[in-house]
Amino acid sequence: MRIHKEGKGILLWSLLGLLLFHFFLIKHTNVSSFGYVFFSISSSLIYLWIVWFFRDPCVSPIIYEQGVISPADGKVIFVHEVYEDEFFKDKRIKISIFMSPFNVHINRSPVSGVIEYFKYYPGKHLVAWHPKSSKDNERTTVVVFGDNSKERILFRQIAGFMARRIKFYHKKGDRLNQGEECGFIKFGSRADVFLPINARVLVKPGDKVQGGTSVLADL
């Protein structure tokens, strides 16, 4: 199993911190054998979870020229017509995908095209499924002008309660291929996709999707 580049530093420093704390417990405290064993097992499980969180599985993204694919692994929690007031300033179909701490947190481009708009917003860290998280939380907004559909697709990376850092690897004017890795959100988050009002949505709340391989809608 590969480890994503975003996790390598965290894993190294976490391991060093745990080893130093173990050394401190042995040398400078009177912790019982039971307490030491309990801490050892607990810290090992936490470390293994961090390793699992930063896994980078081999994914072969699909190319779906007539539609939009999921930018993230997770569960669809919202499909609804909304007013998008940042870029389009008109009605769009919004699909929200919640990424639990157990999902892969790599983000992928939902379409092929050129980044026409990009903006990063610092903000709060409300739980990712909170209605106000898409406007109040730390987030990025990315608009890609699709090669084949000639439609503009907006997607957002939204930090959640545990997430403390969003990474996006591109800038305005860069070209993205559908399914290409374009970012990462550390520790719990959400992705929103805004589609044209006439798009034919192929998912519903409760569906589980995989970034790069699940089709969200036809354009």
MODASUL-V252118 format. One record per residue. RES is the residue in one small letter. OMEGA is omega in degrees with one decimal (* if undefined). D_CENTER is the distance of its C-alpha to the mean C-alpha in Angstrom with 2 decimals. Layout:
[[RES OMEGA D_CENTER] [RES OMEGA D_CENTER]]
This chain:
[[m 178.1 19.36] [r 175.3 17.73] [i -179.3 15.85] [h -177.8 13.13] [k -179.6 14.71] [e -176.3 12.41] [g -172.0 13.88] [k 178.7 17.48] [g 179.5 18.72] [i -179.5 17.31] [l 179.5 18.87] [l -177.7 22.09] [w 176.3 22.57] [s 179.2 21.70] [l 178.9 24.28] [l 179.4 26.84] [g 179.3 26.42] [l 178.8 26.97] [l 178.3 29.96] [l 179.5 31.50] [f 175.7 31.16] [h -179.9 32.80] [f 179.1 35.56] [f 179.4 36.07] [l -177.0 36.41] [i -171.4 39.00] [k -167.8 41.01] [h 177.5 40.96] [t 177.3 40.56] [n -179.0 42.53] [v -178.9 39.65] [s 177.7 40.97] [s 178.4 40.33] [f -179.9 38.47] [g -179.7 36.28] [y 179.0 35.55] [v 179.1 34.70] [f 179.4 32.45] [f -178.6 30.55] [s -180.0 30.38] [i -178.8 28.94] [s -177.7 26.42] [s 178.2 25.22] [s 179.3 25.08] [l 178.2 22.90] [i -179.2 20.46] [y 178.4 20.44] [l 176.7 19.95] [w 178.1 16.92] [i 176.1 15.40] [v -178.9 16.45] [w -179.6 14.87] [f -176.1 11.45] [f 177.2 11.58] [r -179.3 13.08] [d -176.0 12.84] [p 176.6 14.52] [c 180.0 16.68] [v 175.3 15.43] [s -176.7 17.84] [p 175.9 16.18] [i 172.7 18.61] [i -177.6 20.27] [y -169.6 20.84] [e -176.2 22.79] [q -177.6 23.77] [g -173.5 20.42] [v 177.6 16.66] [i -175.7 14.22] [s 176.8 10.83] [p -174.0 7.94] [a 169.5 5.75] [d 175.7 7.51] [g -176.3 8.69] [k 177.1 11.57] [v -178.4 12.89] [i -175.2 14.22] [f 171.2 15.76] [v -173.3 17.75] [h 173.9 20.28] [e -178.7 22.22] [v 172.4 21.56] [y -179.7 22.92] [e -169.1 20.50] [d -179.8 22.20] [e -174.8 20.48] [f -175.0 21.08] [f -175.9 22.76] [k 172.5 24.69] [d -176.8 25.43] [k 177.9 24.31] [r 170.9 21.25] [i -177.9 19.65] [k 173.9 16.32] [i 179.8 13.93] [s -179.6 11.26] [i 179.4 8.83] [f 177.0 8.29] [m 177.8 6.25] [s 177.7 9.18] [p -179.4 9.94] [f 176.5 11.34] [n 168.2 8.68] [v -174.1 7.66] [h 172.7 4.35] [i 177.3 5.67] [n -175.9 5.26] [r -178.6 8.82] [s -179.1 11.49] [p 178.7 12.77] [v 171.5 16.30] [s 178.7 18.60] [g -176.9 20.07] [v 177.5 20.45] [i -177.2 18.30] [e -176.2 20.68] [y 175.0 18.96] [f 176.0 16.42] [k 176.4 16.31] [y 178.9 14.62] [y 168.7 15.52] [p -179.4 16.03] [g -177.6 16.32] [k 176.9 16.35] [h 173.5 14.12] [l 175.9 15.09] [v -169.2 13.64] [a -179.4 10.66] [w 178.5 13.11] [h -177.9 15.79] [p -177.3 17.20] [k -175.8 17.45] [s -177.9 13.91] [s 178.8 13.24] [k -174.2 16.29] [d -175.6 16.82] [n 169.7 13.61] [e -174.7 12.39] [r 168.0 10.56] [t 172.2 11.03] [t -178.3 12.87] [v 175.8 13.45] [v 179.6 16.36] [v 174.7 17.37] [f -172.6 20.96] [g 179.9 21.10] [d -170.9 23.82] [n -177.3 25.14] [s -173.4 24.54] [k 176.8 25.41] [e 175.3 23.02] [r 179.9 20.54] [i 179.3 17.02] [l 171.4 14.87] [f -177.6 11.12] [r 165.7 9.30] [q -176.8 6.23] [i 177.3 7.49] [a 177.6 8.07] [g -177.4 9.65] [f -178.3 12.90] [m -175.7 12.05] [a -179.5 9.48] [r 177.4 11.85] [r 174.7 10.47] [i 176.5 8.24] [k 171.2 9.29] [f -167.3 10.25] [y -175.6 13.00] [h -179.6 15.22] [k 178.2 17.60] [k -179.9 19.69] [g 178.2 21.99] [d 178.1 19.97] [r 177.3 19.88] [l 171.5 16.97] [n -179.7 17.64] [q -179.6 16.09] [g -179.7 13.55] [e 176.0 13.60] [e -177.6 10.85] [c -179.3 10.21] [g -177.3 7.58] [f 174.5 5.57] [i -174.8 4.64] [k 169.4 7.55] [f 170.2 8.63] [g -171.2 7.46] [s -177.1 5.60] [r 174.6 5.79] [a 175.8 6.09] [d 175.8 9.84] [v 179.8 12.13] [f -174.1 15.76] [l 173.4 18.46] [p -173.9 22.22] [i -179.6 24.27] [n 178.5 26.10] [a 177.4 23.17] [r -176.7 23.73] [v -175.4 20.76] [l 178.9 20.59] [v 179.0 18.30] [k 177.6 19.00] [p -177.8 17.67] [g 178.5 17.43] [d 173.8 16.56] [k -177.1 14.11] [v 179.0 12.35] [q -179.8 11.16] [g 176.6 9.26] [g -176.2 12.30] [t -179.6 14.94] [s 179.0 14.90] [v 179.2 16.78] [l -174.1 15.97] [a 168.3 19.15] [d 179.1 22.28] [l * 23.31]]
